[in-house]
Amino acid sequence: MDIQLAQIIFQIINFGVVLVALTHFIYKPVLKLLNDRREKVTAAAEAAGEVMQEKEDLERVRENTLLKANQKAKKMEDEIKKEARTQAKLLLDQSKAELTAREAKFSTELVKMKKEELKRMEKEIKVAAVVIAEKVLDESIDAKKHQKLIDQQINEIIESL
C-alpha cells in the first residue's frame, strides 16, 4: 500500500470544498432558519406574555367596574327604597288627613241630621200631645199654654239625652 500524497491532498481539498459548499449552502441557511424560528418563538412568547398581562389587566378592570356597578346599584336601590318609604309615609299621612277631614265632615253632618231629626220629632210630639190632650179632655184647650208645657217637657228630655 502505497500512500500517495497527491491523492491525500486532493481528498483534503475535495473535502474542504464539500465542507465549504455544505457550510455555505446548507449549514448557514439551516442555522439561519433555526435562529429565525427561535426569534419567532421568543417574540410569540413575549407577545403571549403581553396578551396574558393585558388579559389580567382587563380582568382587574372588569372586576373593579363590576364592583363599582354593584356598589352603585346597591346605593341606587337604597335610595329608591328610602324614597319609597318617604312616599309611602307621605301617602299614609295624606290618607290620615283625608280620613280625619271626612270624619269631621261626617260628624258635622251627623250632628246636623240629629238636630233636624230632633226638630222634626219635636214637632210631631207637639202635634201628638195636643191631639192626645184634646181626646183625653174631650175639649179644645188653649194651644199656647199647652205648647208652652210641651216645650218645657221636650227641653228637659233633650237635655237629659
OpenMM code with the backbone's topology and positions (N, CA, C; nanometers):
from openmm import Vec3, app, unit

residues = "MET ASP ILE GLN LEU ALA GLN ILE ILE PHE GLN ILE ILE ASN PHE GLY VAL VAL LEU VAL ALA LEU THR HIS PHE ILE TYR LYS PRO VAL LEU LYS LEU LEU ASN ASP ARG ARG GLU LYS VAL THR ALA ALA ALA GLU ALA ALA GLY GLU VAL MET GLN GLU LYS GLU ASP LEU GLU ARG VAL ARG GLU ASN THR LEU LEU LYS ALA ASN GLN LYS ALA LYS LYS MET GLU ASP GLU ILE LYS LYS GLU ALA ARG THR GLN ALA LYS LEU LEU LEU ASP GLN SER LYS ALA GLU LEU THR ALA ARG GLU ALA LYS PHE SER THR GLU LEU VAL LYS MET LYS LYS GLU GLU LEU LYS ARG MET GLU LYS GLU ILE LYS VAL ALA ALA VAL VAL ILE ALA GLU LYS VAL LEU ASP GLU SER ILE ASP ALA LYS LYS HIS GLN LYS LEU ILE ASP GLN GLN ILE ASN GLU ILE ILE GLU SER LEU".split()
positions = [
    Vec3(0.0800, -0.1142, 0.0000),
    Vec3(0.0000, 0.0000, 0.0000),
    Vec3(0.0870, 0.1241, 0.0000),
    Vec3(0.0605, 0.1779, -0.0909),
    Vec3(0.1408, 0.2940, -0.1192),
    Vec3(0.0597, 0.4189, -0.0854),
    Vec3(0.1140, 0.5079, -0.0109),
    Vec3(0.0420, 0.6293, 0.0248),
    Vec3(0.0816, 0.7334, -0.0788),
    Vec3(-0.0199, 0.7864, -0.1375),
    Vec3(0.0054, 0.8873, -0.2392),
    Vec3(-0.0338, 1.0228, -0.1807),
    Vec3(0.0637, 1.1006, -0.1737),
    Vec3(0.0465, 1.2317, -0.1138),
    Vec3(-0.0433, 1.3190, -0.1997),
    Vec3(-0.0371, 1.3102, -0.3229),
    Vec3(-0.1176, 1.3919, -0.4119),
    Vec3(-0.2651, 1.3569, -0.3949),
    Vec3(-0.2894, 1.2306, -0.3827),
    Vec3(-0.4287, 1.1890, -0.3669),
    Vec3(-0.4817, 1.2348, -0.2307),
    Vec3(-0.4033, 1.2328, -0.1272),
    Vec3(-0.4463, 1.2765, 0.0064),
    Vec3(-0.4739, 1.4260, 0.0022),
    Vec3(-0.3882, 1.4997, -0.0624),
    Vec3(-0.4075, 1.6444, -0.0709),
    Vec3(-0.5336, 1.6728, -0.1529),
    Vec3(-0.5488, 1.5951, -0.2640),
    Vec3(-0.6680, 1.6110, -0.3449),
    Vec3(-0.7932, 1.5801, -0.2628),
    Vec3(-0.7865, 1.4781, -0.1824),
    Vec3(-0.9013, 1.4394, -0.0992),
    Vec3(-0.9267, 1.5470, 0.0076),
    Vec3(-0.8201, 1.6029, 0.0615),
    Vec3(-0.8348, 1.7089, 0.1625),
    Vec3(-0.8977, 1.8315, 0.0976),
    Vec3(-0.8522, 1.8684, -0.0213),
    Vec3(-0.9070, 1.9844, -0.0920),
    Vec3(-1.0527, 1.9558, -0.1286),
    Vec3(-1.0726, 1.8354, -0.1789),
    Vec3(-1.2074, 1.7953, -0.2162),
    Vec3(-1.3004, 1.8013, -0.0920),
    Vec3(-1.2506, 1.7477, 0.0185),
    Vec3(-1.3299, 1.7503, 0.1438),
    Vec3(-1.3525, 1.8949, 0.1887),
    Vec3(-1.2534, 1.9798, 0.1752),
    Vec3(-1.2650, 2.1214, 0.2122),
    Vec3(-1.3680, 2.1926, 0.1261),
    Vec3(-1.3659, 2.1628, -0.0049),
    Vec3(-1.4612, 2.2258, -0.0958),
    Vec3(-1.6030, 2.1805, -0.0601),
    Vec3(-1.6192, 2.0499, -0.0376),
    Vec3(-1.7522, 1.9974, 0.0001),
    Vec3(-1.7935, 2.0583, 0.1346),
    Vec3(-1.6988, 2.0671, 0.2264),
    Vec3(-1.7294, 2.1245, 0.3584),
    Vec3(-1.7691, 2.2708, 0.3448),
    Vec3(-1.6960, 2.3475, 0.2641),
    Vec3(-1.7282, 2.4896, 0.2433),
    Vec3(-1.8641, 2.5003, 0.1738),
    Vec3(-1.8874, 2.4163, 0.0719),
    Vec3(-2.0150, 2.4200, -0.0011),
    Vec3(-2.1301, 2.3819, 0.0923),
    Vec3(-2.1123, 2.2772, 0.1704),
    Vec3(-2.2173, 2.2357, 0.2645),
    Vec3(-2.2403, 2.3437, 0.3701),
    Vec3(-2.1345, 2.4021, 0.4192),
    Vec3(-2.1467, 2.5068, 0.5199),
    Vec3(-2.2192, 2.6261, 0.4610),
    Vec3(-2.1776, 2.6653, 0.3413),
    Vec3(-2.2341, 2.7840, 0.2801),
    Vec3(-2.3797, 2.7612, 0.2343),
    Vec3(-2.4095, 2.6497, 0.1739),
    Vec3(-2.5415, 2.6263, 0.1156),
    Vec3(-2.6403, 2.5546, 0.2093),
    Vec3(-2.5929, 2.4800, 0.3069),
    Vec3(-2.6848, 2.4039, 0.3912),
    Vec3(-2.6766, 2.4477, 0.5382),
    Vec3(-2.5574, 2.4475, 0.5971),
    Vec3(-2.5440, 2.4736, 0.7404),
    Vec3(-2.5860, 2.6146, 0.7760),
    Vec3(-2.5381, 2.7137, 0.7025),
    Vec3(-2.5747, 2.8524, 0.7329),
    Vec3(-2.7247, 2.8771, 0.7118),
    Vec3(-2.7879, 2.8297, 0.6020),
    Vec3(-2.9328, 2.8510, 0.5890),
    Vec3(-3.0131, 2.7794, 0.6993),
    Vec3(-2.9697, 2.6563, 0.7351),
    Vec3(-3.0404, 2.5841, 0.8424),
    Vec3(-3.0202, 2.6583, 0.9743),
    Vec3(-2.8983, 2.7027, 0.9998),
    Vec3(-2.8694, 2.7779, 1.1213),
    Vec3(-2.9503, 2.9077, 1.1234),
    Vec3(-2.9557, 2.9743, 1.0053),
    Vec3(-3.0350, 3.0961, 0.9966),
    Vec3(-3.1831, 3.0659, 1.0202),
    Vec3(-3.2299, 2.9562, 0.9621),
    Vec3(-3.3686, 2.9135, 0.9802),
    Vec3(-3.3979, 2.8853, 1.1275),
    Vec3(-3.3076, 2.8166, 1.1949),
    Vec3(-3.3254, 2.7872, 1.3384),
    Vec3(-3.3240, 2.9152, 1.4218),
    Vec3(-3.2345, 3.0087, 1.3880),
    Vec3(-3.2299, 3.1360, 1.4612),
    Vec3(-3.3583, 3.2167, 1.4388),
    Vec3(-3.4045, 3.2162, 1.3127),
    Vec3(-3.5299, 3.2867, 1.2828),
    Vec3(-3.6457, 3.2250, 1.3613),
    Vec3(-3.6508, 3.0923, 1.3640),
    Vec3(-3.7558, 3.0234, 1.4384),
    Vec3(-3.7460, 3.0551, 1.5875),
    Vec3(-3.6220, 3.0554, 1.6403),
    Vec3(-3.6018, 3.0874, 1.7823),
    Vec3(-3.6515, 3.2290, 1.8108),
    Vec3(-3.6201, 3.3230, 1.7208),
    Vec3(-3.6650, 3.4608, 1.7379),
    Vec3(-3.8183, 3.4699, 1.7318),
    Vec3(-3.8783, 3.3955, 1.6375),
    Vec3(-4.0245, 3.3954, 1.6272),
    Vec3(-4.0889, 3.3369, 1.7531),
    Vec3(-4.0308, 3.2288, 1.8034),
    Vec3(-4.0837, 3.1671, 1.9260),
    Vec3(-4.0677, 3.2630, 2.0429),
    Vec3(-3.9536, 3.3285, 2.0512),
    Vec3(-3.9303, 3.4260, 2.1582),
    Vec3(-4.0290, 3.5425, 2.1464),
    Vec3(-4.0459, 3.5909, 2.0226),
    Vec3(-4.1398, 3.7018, 2.0010),
    Vec3(-4.2831, 3.6576, 2.0335),
    Vec3(-4.3177, 3.5354, 1.9939),
    Vec3(-4.4522, 3.4844, 2.0234),
    Vec3(-4.4708, 3.4679, 2.1744),
    Vec3(-4.3666, 3.4222, 2.2434),
    Vec3(-4.3752, 3.4071, 2.3888),
    Vec3(-4.3904, 3.5438, 2.4558),
    Vec3(-4.3162, 3.6409, 2.4068),
    Vec3(-4.3294, 3.7764, 2.4614),
    Vec3(-4.4686, 3.8324, 2.4340),
    Vec3(-4.5153, 3.8107, 2.3094),
    Vec3(-4.6498, 3.8581, 2.2741),
    Vec3(-4.7556, 3.7883, 2.3608),
    Vec3(-4.7364, 3.6590, 2.3816),
    Vec3(-4.8308, 3.5844, 2.4664),
    Vec3(-4.8250, 3.6380, 2.6097),
    Vec3(-4.7045, 3.6684, 2.6558),
    Vec3(-4.6917, 3.7262, 2.7898),
    Vec3(-4.7623, 3.8612, 2.7989),
    Vec3(-4.7451, 3.9427, 2.6960),
    Vec3(-4.8123, 4.0725, 2.6930),
    Vec3(-4.9639, 4.0559, 2.6882),
    Vec3(-5.0079, 3.9600, 2.6063),
    Vec3(-5.1522, 3.9333, 2.5963),
    Vec3(-5.2058, 3.8850, 2.7319),
    Vec3(-5.1308, 3.7971, 2.7955),
    Vec3(-5.1730, 3.7484, 2.9280),
    Vec3(-5.1778, 3.8642, 3.0284),
    Vec3(-5.0784, 3.9538, 3.0213),
    Vec3(-5.0758, 4.0687, 3.1111),
    Vec3(-5.1959, 4.1592, 3.0827),
    Vec3(-5.2246, 4.1819, 2.9534),
    Vec3(-5.3406, 4.2630, 2.9166),
    Vec3(-5.4693, 4.1962, 2.9634),
    Vec3(-5.4725, 4.0642, 2.9493),
    Vec3(-5.5906, 3.9899, 2.9944),
    Vec3(-5.6098, 4.0079, 3.1449),
    Vec3(-5.5014, 3.9949, 3.2205),
    Vec3(-5.5093, 4.0133, 3.3655),
    Vec3(-5.5519, 4.1565, 3.3994),
    Vec3(-5.4937, 4.2540, 3.3263),
    Vec3(-5.5317, 4.3941, 3.3488),
    Vec3(-5.6794, 4.4156, 3.3182),
    Vec3(-5.7239, 4.3613, 3.2050),
    Vec3(-5.8655, 4.3737, 3.1685),
    Vec3(-5.9552, 4.3038, 3.2702),
    Vec3(-5.9100, 4.1909, 3.3205),
    Vec3(-5.9884, 4.1184, 3.4221),
    Vec3(-5.9998, 4.2028, 3.5495),
    Vec3(-5.8881, 4.2665, 3.5892),
    Vec3(-5.8931, 4.3543, 3.7068),
    Vec3(-5.9854, 4.4730, 3.6824),
    Vec3(-5.9756, 4.5319, 3.5626),
    Vec3(-6.0625, 4.6453, 3.5281),
    Vec3(-6.2081, 4.6002, 3.5289),
    Vec3(-6.2352, 4.4817, 3.4720),
    Vec3(-6.3718, 4.4283, 3.4694),
    Vec3(-6.4239, 4.4058, 3.6113),
    Vec3(-6.3395, 4.3472, 3.6963),
    Vec3(-6.3808, 4.3228, 3.8352),
    Vec3(-6.4070, 4.4549, 3.9077),
    Vec3(-6.3177, 4.5521, 3.8880),
    Vec3(-6.3368, 4.6834, 3.9513),
    Vec3(-6.4637, 4.7499, 3.9001),
    Vec3(-6.4849, 4.7426, 3.7693),
    Vec3(-6.6053, 4.8021, 3.7106),
    Vec3(-6.7301, 4.7325, 3.7629),
    Vec3(-6.7242, 4.6007, 3.7693),
    Vec3(-6.8373, 4.5231, 3.8210),
    Vec3(-6.8626, 4.5568, 3.9680),
    Vec3(-6.7558, 4.5686, 4.0447),
    Vec3(-6.7692, 4.6040, 4.1863),
    Vec3(-6.8311, 4.7432, 4.2012),
    Vec3(-6.7816, 4.8385, 4.1215),
    Vec3(-6.8365, 4.9747, 4.1266),
    Vec3(-6.9818, 4.9757, 4.0828),
    Vec3(-7.0123, 4.8988, 3.9785),
    Vec3(-7.1515, 4.8919, 3.9306),
    Vec3(-7.2417, 4.8315, 4.0377),
    Vec3(-7.1933, 4.7265, 4.1050),
    Vec3(-7.2726, 4.6659, 4.2128),
    Vec3(-7.2925, 4.7637, 4.3280),
    Vec3(-7.1877, 4.8373, 4.3610),
    Vec3(-7.1995, 4.9353, 4.4682),
    Vec3(-7.2973, 5.0459, 4.4290),
    Vec3(-7.2869, 5.0908, 4.3051),
    Vec3(-7.3770, 5.1951, 4.2569),
    Vec3(-7.5207, 5.1437, 4.2544),
    Vec3(-7.5384, 5.0199, 4.2099),
    Vec3(-7.6731, 4.9602, 4.2072),
    Vec3(-7.7281, 4.9478, 4.3490),
    Vec3(-7.6444, 4.9079, 4.4434),
    Vec3(-7.6874, 4.8953, 4.5837),
    Vec3(-7.7258, 5.0325, 4.6384),
    Vec3(-7.6440, 5.1337, 4.6061),
    Vec3(-7.6722, 5.2691, 4.6521),
    Vec3(-7.8041, 5.3185, 4.5932),
    Vec3(-7.8229, 5.2933, 4.4622),
    Vec3(-7.9476, 5.3343, 4.3976),
    Vec3(-8.0665, 5.2597, 4.4586),
    Vec3(-8.0475, 5.1317, 4.4856),
    Vec3(-8.1547, 5.0519, 4.5464),
    Vec3(-8.1903, 5.1089, 4.6839),
    Vec3(-8.0880, 5.1419, 4.7633),
    Vec3(-8.1132, 5.2004, 4.8954),
    Vec3(-8.1857, 5.3341, 4.8829),
    Vec3(-8.1430, 5.4169, 4.7851),
    Vec3(-8.2083, 5.5462, 4.7654),
    Vec3(-8.3532, 5.5276, 4.7221),
    Vec3(-8.3762, 5.4311, 4.6336),
    Vec3(-8.5122, 5.4053, 4.5859),
    Vec3(-8.5991, 5.3548, 4.7007),
    Vec3(-8.5422, 5.2654, 4.7835),
    Vec3(-8.6187, 5.2157, 4.8994),
    Vec3(-8.6500, 5.3306, 4.9953),
    Vec3(-8.5518, 5.4178, 5.0165),
    Vec3(-8.5727, 5.5315, 5.1059),
    Vec3(-8.6812, 5.6221, 5.0493),
    Vec3(-8.6738, 5.6488, 4.9197),
    Vec3(-8.7751, 5.7329, 4.8544),
    Vec3(-8.9123, 5.6670, 4.8613),
    Vec3(-8.9150, 5.5349, 4.8428),
    Vec3(-9.0425, 5.4625, 4.8501),
    Vec3(-9.1012, 5.4725, 4.9912),
    Vec3(-9.0151, 5.4587, 5.0921),
    Vec3(-9.0634, 5.4727, 5.2307),
    Vec3(-9.1169, 5.6131, 5.2548),
    Vec3(-9.0440, 5.7125, 5.2025),
    Vec3(-9.0874, 5.8518, 5.2186),
    Vec3(-9.2221, 5.8730, 5.1498),
    Vec3(-9.2344, 5.8212, 5.0266),
    Vec3(-9.3604, 5.8352, 4.9532),
    Vec3(-9.4732, 5.7618, 5.0250),
    Vec3(-9.4430, 5.6418, 5.0767),
    Vec3(-9.5455, 5.5657, 5.1479),
    Vec3(-9.5905, 5.6416, 5.2733),
    Vec3(-9.4939, 5.6983, 5.3447),
    Vec3(-9.5283, 5.7748, 5.4643),
    Vec3(-9.6109, 5.8966, 5.4266),
    Vec3(-9.5717, 5.9644, 5.3190),
    Vec3(-9.6454, 6.0815, 5.2732),
    Vec3(-9.7882, 6.0434, 5.2353),
    Vec3(-9.8016, 5.9346, 5.1596),
    Vec3(-9.9356, 5.8888, 5.1215),
    Vec3(-10.0173, 5.8486, 5.2441),
    Vec3(-9.9524, 5.7842, 5.3398),
    Vec3(-10.0207, 5.7452, 5.4629),
    Vec3(-10.0668, 5.8687, 5.5398),
    Vec3(-9.9788, 5.9689, 5.5487),
    Vec3(-10.0161, 6.0932, 5.6169),
    Vec3(-10.1311, 6.1626, 5.5444),
    Vec3(-10.1243, 6.1644, 5.4109),
    Vec3(-10.2331, 6.2251, 5.3339),
    Vec3(-10.3634, 6.1491, 5.3555),
    Vec3(-10.3522, 6.0170, 5.3571),
    Vec3(-10.4725, 5.9356, 5.3795),
    Vec3(-10.5301, 5.9612, 5.5183),
    Vec3(-10.4423, 5.9716, 5.6178),
    Vec3(-10.4891, 6.0007, 5.7538),
    Vec3(-10.5569, 6.1369, 5.7588),
    Vec3(-10.4947, 6.2357, 5.6950),
    Vec3(-10.5531, 6.3706, 5.6938),
    Vec3(-10.6879, 6.3694, 5.6230),
    Vec3(-10.6939, 6.2991, 5.5117),
    Vec3(-10.8195, 6.2898, 5.4376),
    Vec3(-10.9252, 6.2180, 5.5204),
    Vec3(-10.8844, 6.1124, 5.5879),
    Vec3(-10.9767, 6.0372, 5.6736),
    Vec3(-11.0259, 6.1243, 5.7893),
    Vec3(-10.9355, 6.2015, 5.8475),
    Vec3(-10.9737, 6.2911, 5.9561),
    Vec3(-11.0717, 6.3963, 5.9052),
    Vec3(-11.0446, 6.4505, 5.7871),
    Vec3(-11.1347, 6.5505, 5.7291),
    Vec3(-11.2720, 6.4894, 5.7011),
    Vec3(-11.2733, 6.3699, 5.6473),
    Vec3(-11.4016, 6.3030, 5.6200),
    Vec3(-11.4752, 6.2735, 5.7502),
    Vec3(-11.3998, 6.2325, 5.8513),
    Vec3(-11.4610, 6.2027, 5.9808),
    Vec3(-11.5235, 6.3290, 6.0400),
    Vec3(-11.4502, 6.4413, 6.0286),
    Vec3(-11.5029, 6.5678, 6.0806),
    Vec3(-11.6282, 6.6081, 6.0028),
    Vec3(-11.6225, 6.5930, 5.8711),
    Vec3(-11.7386, 6.6264, 5.7881),
    Vec3(-11.8565, 6.5360, 5.8242),
    Vec3(-11.8286, 6.4091, 5.8414),
    Vec3(-11.9339, 6.3138, 5.8776),
    Vec3(-11.9934, 6.3489, 6.0145),
    Vec3(-11.9056, 6.3833, 6.1092),
    Vec3(-11.9538, 6.4205, 6.2430),
    Vec3(-12.0419, 6.5446, 6.2348),
    Vec3(-11.9988, 6.6421, 6.1555),
    Vec3(-12.0772, 6.7649, 6.1388),
    Vec3(-12.2123, 6.7327, 6.0768),
    Vec3(-12.2106, 6.6513, 5.9734),
    Vec3(-12.3365, 6.6140, 5.9084),
    Vec3(-12.4250, 6.5340, 6.0029),
    Vec3(-12.3631, 6.4481, 6.0834),
    Vec3(-12.4389, 6.3672, 6.1788),
    Vec3(-12.5057, 6.4561, 6.2836),
    Vec3(-12.4314, 6.5543, 6.3335),
    Vec3(-12.4881, 6.6474, 6.4317),
    Vec3(-12.6031, 6.7253, 6.3682),
    Vec3(-12.5818, 6.7713, 6.2458),
    Vec3(-12.6856, 6.8458, 6.1741),
    Vec3(-12.8097, 6.7595, 6.1546),
    Vec3(-12.7885, 6.6344, 6.1110),
    Vec3(-12.9015, 6.5431, 6.0904),
    Vec3(-12.9731, 6.5139, 6.2227),
    Vec3(-12.8959, 6.5014, 6.3292),
    Vec3(-12.9542, 6.4740, 6.4603),
    Vec3(-13.0424, 6.5911, 6.5040),
    Vec3(-12.9904, 6.7139, 6.4833),
    Vec3(-13.0693, 6.8317, 6.5189),
    Vec3(-13.1970, 6.8392, 6.4369),
    Vec3(-13.1823, 6.8145, 6.3048),
    Vec3(-13.3003, 6.8182, 6.2180),
    Vec3(-13.4019, 6.7123, 6.2600),
    Vec3(-13.3529, 6.5941, 6.2922),
    Vec3(-13.4422, 6.4848, 6.3331),
    Vec3(-13.5097, 6.5182, 6.4665),
    Vec3(-13.4334, 6.5794, 6.5579),
    Vec3(-13.4928, 6.6183, 6.6869),
    Vec3(-13.6005, 6.7246, 6.6662),
    Vec3(-13.5749, 6.8209, 6.5766),
    Vec3(-13.6763, 6.9235, 6.5490),
    Vec3(-13.8019, 6.8603, 6.4900),
    Vec3(-13.7813, 6.7673, 6.3942),
    Vec3(-13.8951, 6.7010, 6.3325),
    Vec3(-13.9734, 6.6211, 6.4375),
    Vec3(-13.8984, 6.5481, 6.5206),
    Vec3(-13.9651, 6.4684, 6.6248),
    Vec3(-14.0368, 6.5591, 6.7243),
    Vec3(-13.9724, 6.6724, 6.7553),
    Vec3(-14.0333, 6.7678, 6.8485),
    Vec3(-14.1680, 6.8164, 6.7948),
    Vec3(-14.1689, 6.8498, 6.6646),
    Vec3(-14.2941, 6.8953, 6.6034),
    Vec3(-14.3991, 6.7856, 6.6089),
    Vec3(-14.3578, 6.6632, 6.5760),
    Vec3(-14.4526, 6.5525, 6.5777),
    Vec3(-14.5050, 6.5274, 6.7193),
    Vec3(-14.4178, 6.5364, 6.8173),
    Vec3(-14.4587, 6.5145, 6.9578),
    Vec3(-14.5562, 6.6233, 7.0017),
    Vec3(-14.5267, 6.7479, 6.9614),
    Vec3(-14.6172, 6.8572, 6.9989),
    Vec3(-14.7565, 6.8347, 6.9415),
    Vec3(-14.7572, 6.7990, 6.8141),
    Vec3(-14.8867, 6.7762, 6.7496),
    Vec3(-14.9567, 6.6580, 6.8153),
    Vec3(-14.8816, 6.5510, 6.8404),
    Vec3(-14.9409, 6.4322, 6.9016),
    Vec3(-14.9899, 6.4635, 7.0423),
    Vec3(-14.9155, 6.5438, 7.1163),
    Vec3(-14.9550, 6.5780, 7.2527),
    Vec3(-15.0834, 6.6593, 7.2534),
    Vec3(-15.0935, 6.7505, 7.1594),
    Vec3(-15.2153, 6.8321, 7.1516),
    Vec3(-15.3335, 6.7429, 7.1174),
    Vec3(-15.3143, 6.6542, 7.0221),
    Vec3(-15.4230, 6.5640, 6.9818),
    Vec3(-15.4624, 6.4742, 7.0983),
    Vec3(-15.3638, 6.4209, 7.1687),
    Vec3(-15.3936, 6.3329, 7.2828),
    Vec3(-15.4643, 6.4104, 7.3932),
    Vec3(-15.4184, 6.5295, 7.4216),
    Vec3(-15.4798, 6.6105, 7.5274),
    Vec3(-15.6231, 6.6442, 7.4919),
    Vec3(-15.6477, 6.6763, 7.3650),
    Vec3(-15.7854, 6.7067, 7.3229),
    Vec3(-15.8740, 6.5850, 7.3394),
    Vec3(-15.8206, 6.4696, 7.3043),
    Vec3(-15.9005, 6.3482, 7.3163),
    Vec3(-15.9238, 6.3135, 7.4620),
    Vec3(-15.8206, 6.3325, 7.5458),
    Vec3(-15.8358, 6.2997, 7.6873),
    Vec3(-15.9335, 6.3961, 7.7527),
    Vec3(-15.9202, 6.5166, 7.7265),
    Vec3(-16.0060, 6.6160, 7.7899),
    Vec3(-16.1353, 6.6341, 7.7119),
    Vec3(-16.1366, 6.5848, 7.5944),
    Vec3(-16.2502, 6.5906, 7.5047),
    Vec3(-16.2952, 6.7333, 7.4839),
    Vec3(-16.2031, 6.8165, 7.4838),
    Vec3(-16.2335, 6.9561, 7.4560),
    Vec3(-16.1100, 7.0234, 7.4014),
    Vec3(-16.1298, 7.1373, 7.3552),
    Vec3(-16.0224, 7.2137, 7.2985),
    Vec3(-15.9557, 7.2917, 7.4099),
    Vec3(-15.8252, 7.2905, 7.4153),
    Vec3(-15.7543, 7.3650, 7.5187),
    Vec3(-15.6771, 7.4766, 7.4533),
    Vec3(-15.6318, 7.5649, 7.5356),
    Vec3(-15.5545, 7.6775, 7.4847),
    Vec3(-15.4227, 7.6249, 7.4276),
    Vec3(-15.4043, 7.6447, 7.3001),
    Vec3(-15.2874, 7.5912, 7.2306),
    Vec3(-15.1590, 7.6550, 7.2802),
    Vec3(-15.1626, 7.7818, 7.3181),
    Vec3(-15.0404, 7.8497, 7.3634),
    Vec3(-14.9922, 7.7928, 7.4954),
    Vec3(-15.0862, 7.7719, 7.5899),
    Vec3(-15.0472, 7.7159, 7.7202),
    Vec3(-14.9930, 7.5747, 7.7015),
    Vec3(-15.0670, 7.5019, 7.6267),
    Vec3(-15.0293, 7.3640, 7.6043),
    Vec3(-14.8923, 7.3556, 7.5330),
    Vec3(-14.8711, 7.4444, 7.4373),
    Vec3(-14.7445, 7.4487, 7.3635),
    Vec3(-14.6310, 7.4796, 7.4580),
    Vec3(-14.6546, 7.5716, 7.5528),
    Vec3(-14.5511, 7.6095, 7.6479),
    Vec3(-14.5149, 7.4906, 7.7364),
    Vec3(-14.6111, 7.4150, 7.7841),
    Vec3(-14.5861, 7.2978, 7.8678),
    Vec3(-14.5100, 7.1898, 7.7895),
    Vec3(-14.5515, 7.1710, 7.6676),
    Vec3(-14.4856, 7.0691, 7.5843),
    Vec3(-14.3401, 7.1077, 7.5589),
    Vec3(-14.3170, 7.2373, 7.5314),
    Vec3(-14.1805, 7.2836, 7.5065),
    Vec3(-14.0926, 7.2598, 7.6281),
    Vec3(-14.1447, 7.2859, 7.7462),
    Vec3(-14.0670, 7.2651, 7.8687),
    Vec3(-14.0322, 7.1167, 7.8846),
    Vec3(-14.1262, 7.0303, 7.8635),
    Vec3(-14.1038, 6.8873, 7.8785),
    Vec3(-14.0025, 6.8348, 7.7741),
    Vec3(-14.0193, 6.8819, 7.6520),
    Vec3(-13.9279, 6.8381, 7.5457),
    Vec3(-13.7865, 6.8853, 7.5733),
    Vec3(-13.7714, 7.0081, 7.6202),
    Vec3(-13.6383, 7.0598, 7.6531),
    Vec3(-13.5749, 6.9799, 7.7643),
    Vec3(-13.6540, 6.9385, 7.8617),
    Vec3(-13.5999, 6.8543, 7.9710),
    Vec3(-13.5563, 6.7186, 7.9160),
    Vec3(-13.6344, 6.6630, 7.8260),
    Vec3(-13.5991, 6.5326, 7.7676),
    Vec3(-13.4707, 6.5460, 7.6850),
    Vec3(-13.4615, 6.6521, 7.6047),
    Vec3(-13.3446, 6.6726, 7.5188),
    Vec3(-13.2215, 6.6948, 7.6037),
    Vec3(-13.2306, 6.7697, 7.7119),
    Vec3(-13.1155, 6.7933, 7.7981),
    Vec3(-13.0690, 6.6658, 7.8651),
    Vec3(-13.1624, 6.5775, 7.8930),
    Vec3(-13.1236, 6.4523, 7.9585),
    Vec3(-13.0547, 6.3575, 7.8598),
    Vec3(-13.0765, 6.3792, 7.7310),
    Vec3(-13.0085, 6.2959, 7.6301),
    Vec3(-12.8664, 6.3411, 7.6210),
] * unit.nanometer
topology = app.Topology()
chain = topology.addChain("A")
for resn in residues:
    res = topology.addResidue(resn, chain)
    for name in ("N", "CA", "C"):
        topology.addAtom(name, app.Element.getBySymbol(name[0]), res)
